Amino acid sequence: MTLCRIDVTFQGTLPNVKNDVLRQLGAALAGCIRGGDTLSRIDAQQFVLLITGSTDGEHEALLQRIQSAADGIRSDTGDKTFSIHLSSTTVPLESATDGG
């Protein structure tokens, strides 16, 4: 099991657009995870993801899918442009069945 904190950083976003973008991002993240994983928004611009039953390579691939989904988010900002950068911190967790 792996715990992953995802921090969201906006570049060039208007304040009234952030909430719309965060809703879209939450939906995009939910669309990327597998059935046994758990996603939660824990702060204004932070999500936490509990990834179950995956290897390092699999959760790296998941994080790449999440970043790709974030890159595809658009909002009506007129002539203003913005980008979303996700940074993540992962921590492997030992379960009781692993002897930890």
C-alpha positions in Angstrom: 0.0 0.0 0.0 1.2 3.5 -0.8 0.1 6.9 0.5 0.5 9.7 -2.0 -0.1 13.4 -1.3 -0.7 15.5 -4.4 -0.1 19.2 -4.2 -1.7 21.4 -6.8 0.0 24.6 -8.0 -1.6 27.1 -10.4 0.4 29.3 -12.8 -1.5 32.3 -14.1 -5.0 31.4 -12.9 -7.7 33.9 -12.0 -9.1 33.3 -8.5 -12.7 32.8 -9.7 -11.4 30.0 -12.0 -9.6 27.9 -9.4 -12.7 26.3 -7.9 -13.9 25.2 -11.3 -10.5 23.8 -12.2 -10.3 22.0 -8.8 -13.7 20.4 -9.4 -12.5 19.3 -12.9 -9.2 18.0 -11.4 -11.0 16.0 -8.7 -13.1 14.3 -11.4 -10.0 13.7 -13.6 -8.2 12.2 -10.6 -11.1 10.0 -9.8 -11.2 8.8 -13.4 -7.5 7.8 -13.2 -7.6 5.6 -10.1 -8.4 2.0 -9.8 -11.4 0.4 -7.9 -9.4 -0.4 -4.8 -7.7 3.0 -4.5 -9.0 5.8 -2.4 -8.9 9.5 -3.3 -9.8 12.5 -1.0 -9.4 16.2 -1.2 -7.8 17.2 2.1 -7.1 20.9 1.6 -7.9 23.7 -0.8 -5.2 22.5 -3.2 -4.2 19.1 -1.8 -5.4 15.6 -2.5 -4.4 12.4 -0.8 -4.4 9.1 -2.6 -4.2 5.6 -1.1 -2.9 3.2 -3.7 -3.4 -0.5 -2.9 -1.7 -3.5 -4.4 0.7 -1.8 -6.8 4.4 -1.9 -7.6 6.6 1.2 -7.7 6.3 1.2 -11.5 2.5 0.9 -11.4 2.0 3.8 -9.1 4.5 5.9 -11.1 2.5 5.1 -14.2 -0.7 6.2 -12.3 0.9 9.5 -11.3 1.9 10.1 -14.9 -1.7 9.4 -16.0 -2.9 11.9 -13.3 -0.5 14.6 -14.6 -1.6 14.0 -18.2 -5.3 14.4 -17.1 -4.4 17.6 -15.3 -2.7 18.9 -18.4 -5.9 18.5 -20.3 -8.1 20.6 -18.0 -9.4 23.8 -19.6 -11.6 26.6 -18.3 -13.2 29.7 -19.8 -10.6 32.3 -18.8 -11.0 34.6 -21.8 -7.6 35.5 -23.1 -5.8 34.5 -19.9 -3.9 31.2 -19.8 -3.1 29.0 -16.9 -1.3 25.7 -16.2 -1.6 23.2 -13.4 1.5 21.6 -11.9 1.1 18.6 -9.6 3.8 17.6 -7.2 3.5 14.4 -5.3 5.1 12.7 -2.3 4.7 9.0 -1.8 5.2 6.9 1.3 5.0 3.1 1.3 2.8 1.8 4.1 3.1 -1.7 5.6 -0.1 -3.4 6.4 -0.7 -5.8 9.3 -0.6 -8.7 6.9 2.9 -7.7 5.9 4.1 -8.2 9.4 4.5 -4.5 10.1 
